[in-house]
Every structure is written in structure tokens, then in C-alpha cells.
């Protein structure tokens, strides 16, 4: 995997997320489609959800998957 200043970042947030197979699956898909993307996971505690969403927006993370326990708690922070 080649990461540059142009590489777009997609992520998964939840708590816990360390066990997730999503990075393996998503990064394999990006490679097979020759896309300049990388998929990472961030462990986000419930009390930090609001700040994490603001961080996602500020950093320009282009795609975000959300898992437990944030699936419904994130709704007030969504743009649409």
C-alpha cells in the first residue's frame, strides 16, 4: 500500500474496534480497484463522540462507518 498526500482516508469508529476485520476487507477492495484510499479504525469512547465527529469533518475524512455503541448516538451530529 502506497500512501501519499493525496490518499483519501475512510474510517470506522466504535468502542471497541480493535478486533474489526473491516480494515483488511476495505483496504483489499481499495487495492483491487486501484483506488488511492486507506481505511483505518479509531476507538472512540462515548464521551468523545461529538469531538470525534468534529475531528472527522475537520480532517476531511471522506467516509465513516459507525459501529456500537455509537450507531444511534451519532444521529444528532450528522449533516444529513
Number of C-alpha atoms within 10 A of each C-alpha: 10 8 11 9 5 8 12 16 18 20 19 19 23 21 15 15 16 10 7 12 10 16 16 11 11 17 19 15 13 15 14 9 9 9 12 16 20 19 20 15 21 14 14 20 14 15 8 10 17 14 12 17 18 12 12 16 12 9 10 12 15 12 13 16 12 16 15 13 15 16 12 10 13 15 10 9 12 7 5 5
